[in-house]
Each structure stands twice: as C-alpha cells, then as structure tokens.
Amino acid sequence: MPVARRLLIVAALLGVAQLQSATLQQLSMNDLIAKSTAIVRGTIRGSYAAFSGPVIFTHYRVQVTEKWKGATGAMVDVAVPGGIANGMRQTYSGAPQFRPGDQYVLFLWTGKSGMTQIMGFSQGAFAVAQDGSSDPSLTRSASHELMLDPATHGQVTDRPLTMRLSELRSQVASALGAAQ
C-alpha cells in the first residue's frame, strides 16, 4: 500500500476518534427553567476529569452563592462531557469549559445516575460579568452546533444572549411562581 494512502487512512481514523459533535434542541428560557432540576449562581472552584463508562467527563466544583431552584448543597459537582483522563483526551463540540474563579448562573439537571449536568450544553451556562456591579451583566455565547427547533424539527441558528442578573432572576421567579 502506498505511503500516502496509509497516511490518509490513519488521518481519517484519528479524525473519527477525535470528532464528537452534538445536535441540540433549541431551548427557550422557559424550557431551561422548567426542565432544570436546579438553577444556581456560583463560582468555579476547581475541576478534575474522570471516566464514566467510556466517556470522559470534566467535573467542575461550583461553590453555590444563590439557589433559585432545586435542592443543592453549598458545593455542587457539575459534569461536562470531555476532558483528559488517564492520558486520553475526549472532546465534545459545544460542551462548555470553565475556569476557576469565573462565576456563572447554571441551569442544571440531575439524571437517574446522580450525575449533574448543564441543560442544553452551553445553552444553560450564563457567565456573570465580574465588574463589581450589584446587578452584573450575564452573557451566554451562541452555540455553533447543529440546533433544531423543537416544534418544526428544522435547523435554527442560535444567538448570543445578554441580560442583567436581576432580569434573569425575575424571569426564573415568575416562571416558577406560575408553575405552582
């Protein structure tokens, strides 16, 4: 077999091993609020990566400063697909990555396994501006993953979202009040 063809096969195999993509359902703010088992504001305090079956998850330790929905402790372990464990790397396009010290409002769900994850990958993670404001700005970047409208199943384009903390807090309180 010619060398060029062997290299092409090896490159293709490596590409398949590294290529992880997601198709996301577009979630409205009401979807995020209703489907989350917990909504918290918190600070990333550290992380570690570990296998859960064949998938590597990066576990972020979040120090909770506000609880808007659900029962959580002062610290919550949030698992995000992808990371480096035992010398192996897995990546998942669309999975958020966090840095220690950064603050977020997180829309979380805990599955039957007990693992807590972010709703809709990056759709459920709002970065809190660290500008010293009593009402900081929140931002959620647009996802670049394939995203489908839940009603039509057609492809939609995600948009970044910016709002004030007080506005999001009010939307969550209003939606939770209406649900009761």
C-alpha positions in Angstrom: 0.0 0.0 0.0 1.5 3.4 -0.9 2.6 5.6 2.0 0.2 8.4 1.0 -2.8 6.1 1.2 -1.7 4.7 4.6 -1.3 8.2 6.0 -4.8 9.1 4.6 -6.3 6.1 6.4 -4.5 6.8 9.7 -5.6 10.5 9.5 -9.2 9.5 8.8 -9.2 7.1 11.7 -7.7 9.7 14.1 -10.2 12.3 12.9 -13.1 9.9 13.6 -11.7 9.2 17.0 -11.5 12.9 17.8 -14.7 14.1 16.1 -17.6 14.4 18.6 -20.4 16.6 17.6 -23.8 17.3 19.0 -27.3 18.1 17.7 -29.0 20.3 20.2 -32.7 21.1 20.7 -33.1 24.8 20.9 -34.3 25.6 24.5 -36.2 28.7 25.3 -35.7 30.4 28.7 -39.0 28.8 29.8 -37.7 25.4 28.7 -34.5 25.9 30.6 -36.3 26.9 33.8 -39.0 24.2 33.6 -36.6 21.3 32.7 -33.8 22.2 35.1 -33.8 20.3 38.4 -31.7 23.1 39.9 -30.8 26.7 38.9 -27.8 28.2 40.8 -25.4 31.1 40.7 -21.9 30.1 41.7 -18.2 30.3 41.3 -16.0 27.6 39.7 -13.6 26.4 42.4 -11.7 23.6 40.6 -12.1 20.6 38.3 -11.0 17.1 37.6 -11.6 14.7 34.8 -12.7 11.0 35.1 -14.2 8.3 33.1 -17.9 7.4 33.4 -18.1 4.2 31.3 -16.4 5.0 28.0 -16.9 8.8 28.3 -14.6 11.2 30.0 -16.3 14.0 32.0 -14.7 17.0 33.4 -16.2 17.6 36.9 -16.4 21.2 37.9 -16.8 22.1 41.6 -19.1 25.0 41.9 -19.5 27.0 45.1 -23.1 28.0 45.2 -23.8 31.6 46.2 -27.5 31.7 45.2 -30.1 28.9 44.7 -33.1 29.8 42.5 -34.5 26.3 42.0 -33.9 22.8 43.5 -32.1 21.5 46.4 -28.3 21.7 46.3 -25.6 22.0 48.9 -23.0 24.8 49.2 -20.9 23.0 46.6 -22.2 21.2 43.5 -20.3 18.8 41.2 -21.2 19.7 37.6 -20.1 17.1 34.9 -19.4 18.3 31.4 -18.6 15.7 28.6 -14.9 15.8 27.5 -11.6 16.2 29.2 -8.3 14.4 29.8 -8.1 11.3 32.0 -5.6 8.5 32.2 -3.6 10.1 29.3 -6.6 10.1 27.0 -8.4 13.1 25.6 -12.0 13.4 24.5 -13.6 16.5 23.1 -17.3 17.3 22.6 -18.1 20.2 20.4 -20.5 22.6 22.1 -19.6 21.5 25.6 -18.7 24.5 27.8 -15.4 24.9 29.5 -14.9 26.8 32.7 -12.0 28.4 34.6 -11.6 28.5 38.3 -12.8 31.9 39.7 -15.3 32.5 37.0 -18.9 33.0 38.0 -22.0 31.6 36.3 -25.7 31.1 36.5 -26.2 27.5 35.7 -29.3 25.6 34.6 -28.7 22.1 35.8 -30.3 18.7 35.6 -29.5 15.6 37.6 -30.2 12.3 35.9 -31.0 8.9 37.3 -27.3 8.1 37.7 -27.0 11.1 40.1 -24.7 13.0 37.7 -25.5 16.7 37.4 -25.0 18.3 34.0 -25.8 21.6 32.3 -29.1 21.8 30.4 -28.5 22.1 26.6 -24.7 22.2 26.9 -23.8 25.8 26.7 -27.4 27.0 26.5 -27.7 26.6 30.3 -24.5 28.4 31.2 -24.6 32.2 31.7 -21.3 33.9 32.5 -21.5 36.6 35.2 -19.5 39.8 34.5 -17.1 40.4 37.2 -17.3 44.2 37.1 -18.2 44.8 40.8 -21.7 45.8 39.8 -24.6 44.9 42.2 -26.6 43.9 39.0 -23.9 42.4 36.7 -24.5 41.6 33.1 -24.9 37.9 32.1 -23.9 36.5 28.8 -24.4 33.2 27.0 -22.5 32.7 23.8 -24.2 31.3 20.8 -23.8 27.6 20.2 -22.2 26.7 16.8 -23.6 23.2 16.9 -26.5 21.9 14.8 -29.6 23.2 16.6 -33.1 22.1 15.9 -36.4 23.9 16.6 -38.4 21.5 18.9 -41.7 22.3 17.1 -40.7 22.1 13.5 -37.5 20.0 13.8 -35.9 22.4 11.3 -32.5 23.8 11.7 -32.2 27.1 13.5 -29.3 29.5 14.3 -28.6 30.1 17.9 -27.9 33.7 19.0 -25.9 35.1 21.9 -27.9 36.3 24.9 -27.1 39.2 27.2 -29.2 40.4 30.1 -28.9 41.7 33.7 -28.8 39.3 36.6 -31.9 41.0 38.1 -33.8 40.3 34.8 -32.9 36.6 34.8 -33.7 36.3 38.5 -37.1 37.9 37.8 -37.8 35.6 34.8 -37.0 32.5 36.9 -39.1 33.6 39.9 -42.0 34.5 37.6 -41.8 31.1 35.7 -41.5 29.1 38.9 -44.4 31.1 40.5 -46.6 30.5 37.5 -45.8 26.7 37.7 -47.1 26.4 41.2 
